[in-house]
């Protein structure tokens, strides 16, 4: 029970201290991850083929403040889920560094790493595949508590009941198996399991994409309520811009494994600067009936095994020129809207304003 009290005291202290509340919890610098998808060695030797390397994530840097929700969006294949898995340590990075709560992933003492793993958890995309069908729910929720040695006996059972109530389920539901629940209820169980170790940081990999729209809203509201109550920090992965607008304080737009734009949520939706961000937003339905024309997304993400030279977006960009095809842009504050960090030569040179 001590860890629960310490967690609650820490949350209260952060709420009372604005300086602590703005402290950076997660720092990701120059993160890269590749995958070797080459055919077997003998096939390559016989056919004279070279190795085929997928550059899933390339030189990605961002920070997440304590208590903030930072979202990563982009089309399928942009590297969102790969970043999520690397950040929580489910797969190693090829390059770069990840610092969470002062501990560098892959470094530090075993005690520091174990404490860090307790303080960060992940909510997976598919609630049907991420729960053990052979275990009752109470055993599923008790497993992280037991693994980290937080509680035992009666205290552990009380904590499991408390977790079920926190996500809108009844303590009696702990006696059931996962197949006895709906998709939305299973995702609530996944959230309860993630909260079992009293984490400070949750990585949410498209937590509502497998659910019905009506259930999505319930889960998102639950996550917001839990964040406000427990002072949680989220890395939120999604391809749904409407969901991201509801959840995130800041948003990073990924394209072919690189950040195209990073901005506060309202700034990104009101004054998007990168042509790719504008293309995604132009494709959204006009639910406010403002009369805005909807433009479908054109083109496809290039082959990550053989990405384009220069700016990866230039084959689909209406503002691309010779420099865009030859030189890769770096993420930098946009002229006139410094809150938006943009990797675009057209924005840097003001050509996007002239075209508008």
The 8 nearest C-alpha neighbors of each residue, nearest first, counted from 0:
[[1, 3, 2, 150, 4, 154, 149, 158],
 [2, 0, 4, 3, 5, 149, 6, 150],
 [3, 1, 5, 4, 0, 6, 149, 197],
 [2, 4, 6, 0, 1, 5, 7, 197],
 [5, 3, 7, 1, 6, 2, 8, 0],
 [6, 4, 2, 8, 3, 7, 9, 1],
 [7, 5, 9, 3, 4, 8, 2, 10],
 [6, 8, 10, 4, 9, 5, 3, 11],
 [9, 7, 11, 5, 10, 6, 12, 4],
 [8, 10, 12, 6, 7, 11, 5, 13],
 [9, 11, 7, 13, 8, 12, 230, 6],
 [12, 10, 8, 14, 9, 13, 7, 15],
 [11, 13, 9, 15, 14, 10, 8, 16],
 [14, 12, 20, 16, 10, 19, 15, 11],
 [13, 15, 11, 12, 16, 10, 20, 17],
 [16, 14, 12, 13, 11, 17, 20, 19],
 [15, 17, 13, 19, 18, 14, 12, 20],
 [18, 16, 20, 19, 21, 15, 14, 13],
 [19, 17, 21, 20, 16, 22, 13, 15],
 [18, 20, 22, 13, 16, 21, 17, 12],
 [19, 21, 17, 13, 18, 22, 65, 16],
 [22, 20, 18, 19, 64, 65, 17, 23],
 [23, 21, 19, 20, 65, 64, 24, 18],
 [22, 24, 64, 65, 25, 63, 21, 62],
 [23, 25, 100, 65, 64, 99, 63, 22],
 [26, 24, 99, 63, 62, 98, 23, 100],
 [25, 27, 62, 98, 97, 61, 28, 99],
 [26, 28, 97, 60, 61, 96, 62, 98],
 [27, 29, 60, 96, 30, 95, 59, 26],
 [30, 28, 58, 95, 59, 60, 31, 96],
 [31, 29, 95, 59, 58, 28, 94, 96],
 [32, 30, 57, 56, 94, 93, 58, 92],
 [31, 33, 93, 56, 92, 55, 54, 57],
 [34, 32, 54, 53, 55, 93, 52, 35],
 [35, 33, 53, 52, 36, 54, 32, 55],
 [34, 36, 52, 37, 51, 53, 33, 50],
 [37, 35, 51, 52, 34, 38, 53, 50],
 [36, 38, 51, 50, 35, 39, 52, 49],
 [37, 39, 42, 43, 40, 36, 50, 51],
 [40, 38, 42, 41, 43, 37, 44, 36],
 [39, 41, 43, 42, 44, 38, 37, 45],
 [40, 42, 44, 43, 39, 45, 38, 46],
 [43, 41, 45, 44, 39, 40, 46, 38],
 [42, 44, 48, 40, 46, 41, 47, 45],
 [45, 43, 41, 47, 42, 46, 40, 48],
 [44, 46, 42, 43, 47, 41, 48, 40],
 [45, 47, 43, 48, 44, 42, 41, 49],
 [48, 46, 44, 43, 45, 49, 42, 41],
 [47, 49, 43, 46, 44, 50, 42, 45],
 [50, 48, 51, 43, 47, 37, 44, 38],
 [49, 51, 37, 52, 48, 35, 36, 43],
 [52, 50, 37, 36, 35, 304, 49, 53],
 [51, 53, 35, 304, 34, 36, 54, 50],
 [54, 52, 304, 34, 303, 33, 55, 35],
 [53, 55, 33, 56, 303, 52, 32, 57],
 [54, 56, 256, 78, 33, 53, 32, 57],
 [57, 55, 256, 31, 32, 54, 78, 257],
 [56, 58, 31, 256, 257, 59, 30, 54],
 [57, 59, 29, 30, 31, 60, 257, 56],
 [60, 58, 30, 29, 57, 257, 258, 28],
 [61, 59, 28, 27, 29, 30, 58, 62],
 [62, 60, 27, 26, 28, 59, 63, 25],
 [61, 63, 26, 25, 27, 64, 23, 60],
 [64, 62, 25, 23, 24, 69, 67, 65],
 [65, 63, 23, 24, 67, 22, 21, 66],
 [64, 66, 24, 67, 22, 23, 232, 20],
 [67, 65, 232, 231, 230, 64, 20, 68],
 [68, 66, 232, 64, 65, 69, 248, 233],
 [67, 69, 233, 247, 248, 232, 234, 70],
 [68, 70, 249, 234, 247, 250, 235, 248],
 [71, 69, 235, 250, 236, 247, 234, 251],
 [70, 72, 251, 236, 250, 252, 235, 79],
 [73, 71, 252, 238, 237, 253, 251, 236],
 [72, 74, 253, 238, 252, 77, 254, 75],
 [73, 75, 77, 76, 238, 72, 254, 253],
 [76, 74, 77, 73, 238, 78, 79, 300],
 [75, 77, 78, 74, 255, 79, 300, 55],
 [76, 78, 255, 256, 254, 75, 74, 253],
 [77, 79, 256, 81, 55, 76, 56, 80],
 [80, 78, 82, 81, 77, 236, 71, 83],
 [81, 79, 83, 82, 78, 84, 204, 236],
 [80, 82, 84, 78, 83, 79, 85, 55],
 [81, 83, 85, 80, 79, 84, 86, 78],
 [84, 82, 80, 86, 81, 85, 202, 79],
 [83, 85, 89, 81, 87, 86, 82, 90],
 [84, 86, 88, 90, 82, 83, 87, 91],
 [85, 87, 83, 84, 88, 82, 97, 89],
 [88, 86, 84, 85, 89, 83, 119, 120],
 [87, 89, 85, 90, 86, 84, 91, 104],
 [90, 88, 84, 87, 85, 91, 86, 83],
 [89, 91, 85, 88, 84, 92, 87, 86],
 [92, 90, 85, 88, 93, 89, 32, 84],
 [91, 93, 32, 94, 85, 31, 90, 30],
 [94, 92, 32, 31, 33, 91, 95, 30],
 [93, 95, 31, 92, 30, 32, 96, 29],
 [96, 94, 30, 29, 28, 31, 92, 97],
 [95, 97, 28, 27, 30, 98, 29, 94],
 [98, 96, 27, 104, 103, 26, 99, 28],
 [97, 99, 103, 26, 102, 25, 101, 104],
 [100, 98, 25, 102, 101, 24, 103, 97],
 [101, 99, 24, 102, 25, 98, 115, 23],
 [100, 102, 99, 98, 103, 24, 25, 26],
 [103, 101, 99, 98, 100, 104, 107, 111],
 [104, 102, 98, 106, 97, 105, 99, 101],
 [103, 105, 106, 97, 98, 102, 96, 99],
 [106, 104, 103, 107, 112, 88, 91, 97],
 [107, 105, 103, 104, 108, 102, 112, 109],
 [106, 108, 111, 112, 109, 102, 103, 105],
 [107, 109, 111, 110, 112, 106, 113, 102],
 [108, 110, 112, 111, 113, 107, 114, 106],
 [109, 111, 113, 108, 112, 114, 107, 115],
 [112, 110, 114, 108, 109, 113, 115, 107],
 [111, 113, 115, 109, 114, 110, 116, 108],
 [114, 112, 116, 110, 115, 111, 109, 117],
 [113, 115, 111, 117, 112, 116, 110, 118],
 [116, 114, 112, 118, 117, 113, 111, 119],
 [117, 115, 113, 118, 119, 114, 112, 120],
 [116, 118, 114, 115, 119, 196, 198, 113],
 [117, 119, 198, 115, 199, 116, 200, 114],
 [120, 118, 200, 198, 116, 201, 117, 199],
 [121, 119, 201, 193, 202, 198, 200, 118],
 [120, 122, 202, 201, 203, 123, 193, 119],
 [123, 121, 203, 204, 202, 206, 189, 190],
 [124, 122, 204, 125, 206, 121, 203, 129],
 [123, 125, 206, 205, 204, 126, 208, 122],
 [124, 126, 127, 128, 123, 209, 129, 206],
 [127, 125, 186, 129, 128, 185, 124, 182],
 [126, 128, 125, 129, 130, 182, 185, 177],
 [129, 127, 125, 126, 130, 131, 132, 124],
 [128, 130, 126, 127, 125, 131, 123, 189],
 [131, 129, 128, 132, 127, 126, 177, 189],
 [130, 132, 133, 134, 129, 177, 139, 128],
 [133, 131, 134, 177, 130, 176, 178, 135],
 [134, 132, 131, 135, 176, 177, 130, 178],
 [135, 133, 132, 131, 138, 139, 176, 136],
 [136, 134, 176, 138, 175, 137, 174, 139],
 [135, 137, 173, 139, 138, 176, 175, 140],
 [136, 138, 173, 140, 139, 135, 141, 174],
 [139, 137, 141, 136, 135, 140, 142, 134],
 [140, 138, 136, 137, 142, 141, 134, 135],
 [141, 139, 192, 137, 138, 142, 159, 136],
 [140, 142, 138, 144, 139, 143, 137, 145],
 [141, 143, 145, 144, 139, 140, 146, 138],
 [144, 142, 146, 145, 141, 196, 147, 195],
 [145, 143, 141, 149, 142, 147, 146, 196],
 [144, 146, 148, 142, 143, 147, 141, 149],
 [147, 145, 143, 148, 144, 142, 149, 141],
 [146, 148, 145, 149, 144, 143, 117, 196],
 [149, 147, 145, 146, 150, 144, 151, 143],
 [148, 150, 144, 147, 145, 2, 0, 151],
 [151, 149, 155, 148, 154, 144, 0, 145],
 [150, 152, 155, 154, 153, 145, 149, 148],
 [151, 153, 155, 154, 156, 150, 157, 145],
 [152, 154, 156, 155, 157, 151, 150, 158],
 [155, 153, 157, 156, 152, 151, 150, 158],
 [154, 156, 151, 158, 150, 157, 153, 152],
 [157, 155, 159, 153, 158, 154, 160, 152],
 [158, 156, 154, 160, 155, 159, 161, 153],
 [157, 159, 161, 155, 156, 160, 154, 162],
 [160, 158, 162, 156, 161, 157, 140, 155],
 [161, 159, 170, 157, 163, 158, 162, 164],
 [160, 162, 158, 164, 159, 163, 165, 157],
 [163, 161, 165, 159, 164, 160, 191, 158],
 [164, 162, 168, 160, 165, 166, 161, 170],
 [163, 165, 167, 168, 161, 162, 166, 169],
 [164, 166, 162, 163, 167, 161, 168, 191],
 [167, 165, 164, 163, 187, 168, 191, 162],
 [166, 168, 164, 165, 163, 169, 187, 221],
 [169, 167, 163, 164, 166, 170, 172, 165],
 [168, 170, 171, 172, 164, 163, 167, 160],
 [169, 171, 160, 172, 173, 163, 164, 168],
 [172, 170, 173, 169, 174, 175, 160, 168],
 [173, 171, 170, 174, 169, 175, 168, 136],
 [172, 174, 137, 136, 171, 175, 170, 135],
 [173, 175, 172, 135, 171, 137, 136, 176],
 [174, 176, 135, 173, 172, 136, 179, 177],
 [175, 177, 135, 178, 179, 136, 134, 132],
 [178, 176, 179, 180, 132, 136, 185, 175],
 [179, 177, 180, 176, 132, 181, 127, 175],
 [178, 180, 177, 176, 175, 181, 185, 172],
 [181, 179, 178, 184, 177, 185, 182, 176],
 [180, 182, 184, 183, 185, 179, 178, 177],
 [183, 181, 185, 184, 186, 210, 126, 180],
 [182, 184, 186, 185, 181, 214, 187, 210],
 [185, 183, 187, 181, 186, 182, 180, 188],
 [186, 184, 188, 182, 187, 183, 126, 180],
 [185, 187, 189, 183, 126, 188, 184, 190],
 [188, 186, 184, 190, 185, 189, 166, 191],
 [187, 189, 191, 185, 186, 190, 192, 184],
 [190, 188, 186, 192, 187, 191, 193, 185],
 [189, 191, 193, 187, 188, 192, 186, 194],
 [192, 190, 188, 194, 193, 189, 162, 187],
 [193, 191, 140, 189, 195, 194, 190, 188],
 [192, 194, 190, 191, 120, 195, 189, 121],
 [193, 195, 191, 197, 192, 196, 198, 190],
 [196, 194, 192, 197, 193, 144, 143, 191],
 [195, 197, 194, 198, 117, 144, 143, 118],
 [198, 196, 194, 195, 118, 3, 6, 199],
 [199, 118, 197, 119, 196, 200, 194, 117],
 [198, 200, 118, 231, 119, 232, 197, 201],
 [201, 199, 119, 232, 198, 233, 231, 118],
 [202, 200, 233, 120, 121, 119, 203, 232],
 [201, 203, 121, 234, 233, 235, 122, 120],
 [204, 202, 122, 235, 206, 121, 236, 205],
 [203, 205, 236, 123, 124, 206, 122, 202],
 [206, 204, 237, 124, 236, 208, 207, 203],
 [207, 205, 124, 204, 203, 123, 208, 122],
 [208, 206, 215, 210, 209, 205, 124, 218],
 [207, 209, 205, 210, 206, 124, 215, 237],
 [210, 208, 207, 125, 124, 211, 206, 126],
 [211, 209, 207, 208, 215, 214, 182, 212],
 [212, 210, 214, 213, 215, 209, 208, 207],
 [211, 213, 215, 214, 210, 216, 207, 208],
 [214, 212, 215, 211, 216, 217, 210, 218],
 [213, 215, 217, 211, 216, 212, 183, 210],
 [216, 214, 212, 218, 207, 217, 213, 210],
 [215, 217, 219, 214, 218, 213, 220, 212],
 [216, 218, 214, 220, 215, 219, 221, 213],
 [219, 217, 221, 215, 220, 216, 222, 214],
 [218, 220, 222, 216, 221, 217, 215, 223],
 [219, 221, 223, 217, 222, 218, 216, 224],
 [222, 220, 218, 224, 219, 223, 225, 217],
 [221, 223, 219, 225, 220, 224, 226, 218],
 [224, 222, 220, 226, 221, 225, 219, 227],
 [223, 225, 221, 227, 226, 222, 228, 220],
 [226, 224, 228, 222, 227, 223, 229, 221],
 [225, 227, 231, 223, 230, 229, 224, 228],
 [228, 226, 224, 225, 230, 229, 223, 231],
 [227, 229, 225, 226, 230, 224, 231, 10],
 [230, 228, 226, 231, 227, 225, 10, 7],
 [229, 231, 226, 66, 227, 10, 228, 232],
 [232, 230, 226, 199, 66, 229, 200, 233],
 [231, 233, 66, 200, 67, 65, 68, 199],
 [234, 232, 68, 201, 235, 202, 200, 69],
 [233, 235, 202, 69, 70, 68, 203, 201],
 [236, 234, 70, 203, 233, 69, 202, 71],
 [237, 235, 204, 71, 205, 70, 203, 79],
 [238, 236, 205, 72, 239, 71, 235, 204],
 [237, 239, 72, 73, 74, 240, 236, 75],
 [240, 238, 237, 242, 241, 243, 72, 208],
 [239, 241, 243, 242, 244, 238, 72, 237],
 [240, 242, 244, 243, 239, 245, 283, 246],
 [243, 241, 245, 240, 239, 244, 246, 237],
 [242, 244, 240, 246, 245, 241, 247, 239],
 [243, 245, 241, 242, 246, 247, 240, 264],
 [244, 246, 242, 243, 247, 241, 219, 240],
 [245, 247, 243, 244, 242, 68, 248, 223],
 [248, 246, 68, 249, 243, 69, 70, 244],
 [247, 249, 68, 264, 263, 69, 67, 250],
 [248, 250, 263, 264, 69, 247, 262, 70],
 [251, 249, 70, 262, 261, 69, 264, 71],
 [250, 252, 261, 71, 260, 70, 72, 253],
 [253, 251, 72, 260, 259, 258, 73, 71],
 [254, 252, 258, 73, 257, 259, 77, 72],
 [253, 255, 77, 257, 256, 259, 258, 73],
 [256, 254, 77, 257, 253, 78, 303, 300],
 [255, 257, 56, 78, 77, 55, 57, 254],
 [258, 256, 254, 253, 57, 255, 59, 259],
 [257, 259, 253, 260, 252, 254, 59, 251],
 [258, 260, 342, 252, 253, 341, 254, 257],
 [261, 259, 341, 252, 340, 258, 251, 342],
 [262, 260, 251, 340, 250, 339, 252, 341],
 [263, 261, 339, 267, 250, 249, 338, 266],
 [264, 262, 249, 266, 265, 248, 267, 250],
 [265, 263, 249, 267, 248, 266, 250, 262],
 [264, 266, 268, 267, 263, 269, 244, 270],
 [267, 265, 269, 263, 270, 264, 268, 262],
 [266, 268, 271, 264, 265, 262, 270, 269],
 [267, 269, 265, 266, 270, 271, 264, 280],
 [268, 270, 266, 267, 265, 271, 264, 272],
 [271, 269, 266, 267, 268, 272, 336, 265],
 [272, 270, 267, 277, 268, 276, 273, 269],
 [273, 271, 270, 274, 346, 277, 276, 341],
 [272, 274, 276, 275, 271, 341, 277, 260],
 [275, 273, 277, 276, 278, 272, 316, 318],
 [276, 274, 278, 277, 273, 279, 312, 316],
 [277, 275, 279, 273, 278, 274, 271, 280],
 [276, 278, 274, 280, 275, 279, 271, 281],
 [277, 279, 275, 281, 276, 280, 274, 296],
 [280, 278, 276, 282, 277, 281, 275, 296],
 [281, 279, 277, 282, 283, 278, 276, 268],
 [282, 280, 278, 294, 279, 283, 293, 277],
 [281, 283, 295, 294, 280, 293, 279, 296],
 [282, 284, 280, 281, 285, 293, 279, 294],
 [285, 283, 286, 282, 293, 281, 287, 280],
 [284, 286, 287, 288, 283, 291, 289, 293],
 [285, 287, 288, 284, 289, 283, 290, 291],
 [286, 288, 285, 289, 290, 284, 291, 283],
 [289, 287, 286, 285, 290, 291, 284, 292],
 [290, 288, 287, 291, 285, 286, 292, 284],
 [289, 291, 288, 292, 285, 287, 293, 286],
 [292, 290, 289, 293, 285, 288, 281, 284],
 [291, 293, 290, 294, 281, 285, 282, 284],
 [292, 294, 282, 281, 291, 295, 284, 283],
 [293, 295, 282, 281, 292, 296, 278, 283],
 [296, 294, 282, 297, 293, 281, 278, 283],
 [297, 295, 282, 278, 294, 279, 298, 281],
 [298, 296, 295, 299, 315, 278, 294, 282],
 [297, 299, 315, 296, 300, 314, 301, 316],
 [298, 300, 301, 297, 315, 296, 302, 74],
 [299, 301, 302, 255, 298, 76, 254, 74],
 [302, 300, 303, 306, 299, 307, 255, 305],
 [301, 303, 304, 305, 306, 300, 307, 53],
 [304, 302, 306, 305, 53, 54, 301, 255],
 [303, 305, 53, 302, 52, 306, 51, 54],
 [304, 306, 303, 302, 307, 301, 53, 52],
 [307, 305, 303, 302, 304, 301, 311, 308],
 [308, 306, 311, 309, 305, 310, 301, 324],
 [307, 309, 324, 325, 310, 311, 306, 326],
 [308, 310, 327, 326, 325, 324, 323, 311],
 [311, 309, 327, 312, 323, 313, 324, 328],
 [310, 312, 307, 313, 309, 308, 306, 255],
 [313, 311, 310, 314, 315, 316, 275, 254],
 [312, 314, 316, 319, 315, 310, 311, 323],
 [315, 313, 312, 316, 311, 319, 307, 298],
 [316, 314, 313, 312, 298, 317, 297, 299],
 [315, 317, 313, 318, 319, 314, 312, 274],
 [318, 316, 319, 315, 274, 313, 314, 320],
 [319, 317, 316, 345, 320, 351, 350, 274],
 [320, 318, 313, 316, 323, 317, 321, 324],
 [319, 321, 323, 322, 318, 324, 313, 345],
 [322, 320, 324, 323, 325, 319, 326, 309],
 [321, 323, 325, 324, 320, 326, 344, 309],
 [324, 322, 320, 310, 321, 319, 325, 326],
 [325, 323, 309, 321, 322, 308, 310, 326],
 [324, 326, 309, 322, 323, 308, 321, 327],
 [327, 325, 309, 322, 323, 324, 328, 310],
 [326, 328, 309, 310, 329, 325, 323, 308],
 [329, 327, 342, 343, 344, 310, 326, 330],
 [330, 328, 342, 331, 327, 343, 341, 344],
 [329, 331, 342, 341, 340, 328, 332, 259],
 [330, 332, 340, 341, 329, 333, 342, 339],
 [333, 331, 340, 337, 339, 341, 334, 338],
 [332, 334, 337, 336, 339, 340, 341, 331],
 [333, 335, 336, 337, 332, 347, 346, 349],
 [334, 336, 337, 333, 332, 338, 339, 349],
 [337, 335, 333, 338, 334, 339, 332, 270],
 [338, 336, 332, 333, 339, 334, 335, 340],
 [339, 337, 336, 262, 340, 332, 263, 266],
 [340, 338, 262, 337, 332, 333, 336, 261],
 [341, 339, 332, 331, 261, 260, 330, 333],
 [340, 342, 260, 330, 331, 343, 259, 333],
 [341, 343, 330, 329, 328, 259, 260, 331],
 [344, 342, 346, 345, 328, 341, 347, 273],
 [343, 345, 347, 346, 328, 348, 323, 342],
 [346, 344, 350, 348, 343, 347, 351, 349],
 [347, 345, 349, 343, 348, 344, 351, 350],
 [346, 348, 344, 345, 349, 343, 333, 334],
 [347, 349, 345, 346, 350, 344, 351, 334],
 [350, 348, 346, 351, 352, 347, 345, 353],
 [349, 351, 345, 353, 352, 348, 346, 354],
 [350, 352, 354, 349, 353, 346, 345, 355],
 [353, 351, 355, 350, 354, 349, 346, 345],
 [354, 352, 350, 355, 351, 349, 345, 348],
 [353, 355, 351, 352, 350, 318, 349, 317],
 [354, 352, 353, 351, 350, 349, 318, 272]]
